[in-house]
Amino acid sequence: MEKTYYNPADLRKFGKITDWSEELGEKFFEYYGKVFEEGALSSREKSLIALAVAHVVQCPYCIDAYTKDGLERGITKEEMMEAVHTGAAIRGGASLVHGVQMMNKYNKLSM
């Protein structure tokens, strides 16, 4: 097995976060479960959103989990990649729009 900073086996241990903080861990998992229930958005749509966000926040555990979840929900590789590109575009735009702050500061300081 290739050595990485993140151990893929740790994803299966996620539920153990309640061991050191039972009340908060249980509240988190209750919330997490509610979020992914069918609602105004389908569970399939939520899985795609989660996959895109996983890439934006660069969580390898989430990428693994929501790639698997997406496959189980019949999400195609093209849909997954489009979701990833959507997240990347928003992340890129969010970085670039902060350039306006730099421009404003530069203009103020260079007067």
Summary of the structure (lengths in Angstrom):
residues: 111
radius of gyration: 18.7
end to end distance: 58.3
largest distance: 58.6
contacts: 243
relative contact order: 0.09
helix: 77%
strand: 0%
